[in-house]
Amino acid sequence: MKLFYHEQGTGRTVVFLHGFPMDHTLWTAVSHRLSASYHVVTPDLRGFGRTPAENHTATMEAMADDISELIQTQLKPEEPIVLCGLSMGGYVAMPFVRKYPHLLAGLILTNTRTTPDSPDVAANRLRTAEKLLTDGVEPLVAMMIPNLLGEWTLENEPEIVQNIRRMMLAQSPPGLAAAARGMAQRPDTTELLPKIPCPVLTVCGEEDRISPPSEMDEMSQKIQNAVFSVIPKAGHLPPMENPRPFCEIVENFLQNILQK
């Protein structure tokens, strides 16, 4: 599967995986800042942005395989990379850790979880997949925006809200439906947490209602020597809601693990 990707900067490679229902432009502010020191790569996962959907179901493992192929056949970095996954991107990062640990110098998990969907949530994802094909993206976006974003963003940052809404509305219903089916059947990857073979940073928005700080802190405690940080004035999308502190935390992590 050939992915569309944006790359910027030189140096050690850092790959950022977006969430649902988004694309690589989630990382625009992060890419702009970090590319001063690093080779920043932001792909569109299969079915999102400018990467087409190929299958009825896009599993998290298949997306992880896509990222491995991108790294090994197109990017071809001389040294292991750092992988960052937000929300669904974190779901993709975990099978990547299991299958391709030799490619990793570090891992960043932001606003995500390792536990699978409950039966009710999984069933709802399958219903969402069908509604996307009949009703389009707009009803899903209208439903998700109040839960995705923090109160500060919703009340004080109308331009950010509009940019996020525009990005989500640009996605294709078949691609989103395939990913929704894939998320519904993802396995529990919690047992991998203590086995992650590289340094780990976990990040959460202070106002995240989907993956709240308490839940992410509990997840982080299962990882050896993980660093956990909370981003103020942000919900589920800190890279867009409050990119400056997010970038500062990521920069500090990268400097600590990649310094010669």
C-alpha positions, 0 to 999 in steps of 0.5 A: 500500500503506497501512502501519501506523506508529507516530509519536512526537515533533515536529521533523525526521522520522526513519523507522526500518525494522525487520528480518526477522522483526520489526515496528515494536516493534523500535524502541520504546526508540529511539522513546521516547528520540529523540522528545524531539527528533525526529518518530520514525516506525516503520512495519510493512513490508508483511506484518509486524506490523499491515500485511497482506501483499498479494502472493506476493513482497514485493520490497525495491523494493516496500517502498521504494515503500511508504515513499515513499508513506507519506512523501509522502502521509501524513507530508508533512514540510516537509523531507527525512527521515532514513531508518534501516534495520536488516538487511532494513530496510537492503535496503529503504533502498538502492532507496529511495536509488536512487529517492527521493534527493530525500527524504533528508537522511541515511541510517543503515544498521545491521547490514546489507549491500548484496551479494545472497544467494549461490545457496545462501542464496537457495535456503534463503530459498525453502525457508524461505518454504515451511516457514513456510506449513506449519510456522508461525513457531516453528521459524524463531524457534528457529533464528534467535535464537542467530544474531541475538543476541550472546553477552552478550544470550543469557547476561545479558539473558533479558528482552530475549531473551524480548521479541525472541522474542515479537515474532518469534512474533507475525508472520504466516507469509504475510507472512514468506514473501513477504519471504523470497522478496523478499530472495532475489531482491534485486539487488546495490546495492553500486554505489550506495554511493559515489553516496549523496547525503546523509550516512551513518552505519553501525552494527554490533553488536560480536558480530553474526555475520550482518553482522559489523563487519569486513564493515560496515566494508568496506562503509562505506569505499565510502561518501563521508564515512560514519561507522562505529560499533560497539555493544558487548554487541550482536549483530544487534539493537543497538536492543533489545540495547543501546539506550543507546549506539545512541541516543547514536550516532544522536543525535550523527549527527542533531545534526550533519547536521540542525543549522541 
